[in-house]
């Protein structure tokens, strides 16, 4: 499967919405890097973003909201926060 900006952004969004754990996000990113099937026109940005996600479980590379926001921007997306009553 070819990995696109949309797929990468959806993985980050799923993580931010607590639909995907950090461990699962890192696993996905590590597998994606090994497969290397990035959309040709976006290969550089996808490799950078997904490579960063692949090390997010290491103490030196903690994944912050700002990191996610920046990666989404590089992928052509933006993050919005909604606060709702539970």
N, C-alpha and C positions, 0 to 999 in steps of 0.2 A: 504494500500500500504506500502510495506517495504521501508524504507528510507536507501539508500546506500551512500557511500562516493561520488559516481558520482553525485547523486541527490543533495547532500549538496554543492558540488563544483560548480555545475551548477547554483545554487541559488546565491552563492557568485559572480560568474562570471557575472550573469545577473545584479546584483546590481552594480558591478564595471563598466559595460558597459552601465549603465543608462537605462537598459531595465526593471528594477524592482526598485521601490522606497524603501527607508529605511523603511517606514511604512509597505509596503507589505512584505519585507524581515522579519521584526520583527513578523508580523502576521503569516507568514508561519512557522517561528521557534517556536513561542508559540504553534501553533496547533500541530506541529510535536512533541514537548515535551509532550503535553497532550496525544497524541495518543501512543507515545513510541514504535512505530513499527520500531525499528532500526535493521539493519542487525546484526545478533547475533555476528559474529566474530569481528565486528567493533563497537559494542554498546558503549564502553567506550569513544572512540574518538568522535563518533557522538554525544553522550550526551554532552560532553564537548564543542564541536564546536557549536552545535545548541543551547545549553543553553546560550552560550555567545552571539550568534546572537539575542536571545530572549530578551536581555536587552539592545540592542544597541541603543534604543531610549531614554534611561535615561542619564541625563547629566553626571553622574559619570562613565558611560560606553561608551563613544563616540567611534564609530567604525572608526579606521584609516586605511590607506592603509597598514601599517605594520601589523595591526591586521589581515586583510584579507589575506595578503601574508602568514603570519604564519599559519592561519587556513587552507589555501589551501595546504601548505606544509604538515601539519599533516594529511590531507586527501589523500596525495600522488600526489598532483598537484603543478604546479608553475604558477605564473602570469607573463605575458609579456606585455609590453606597446608598442603600435604602434602609432606613430604620423604621421597623414596623412593630406594632404591639404583638406580644406573644400570647 
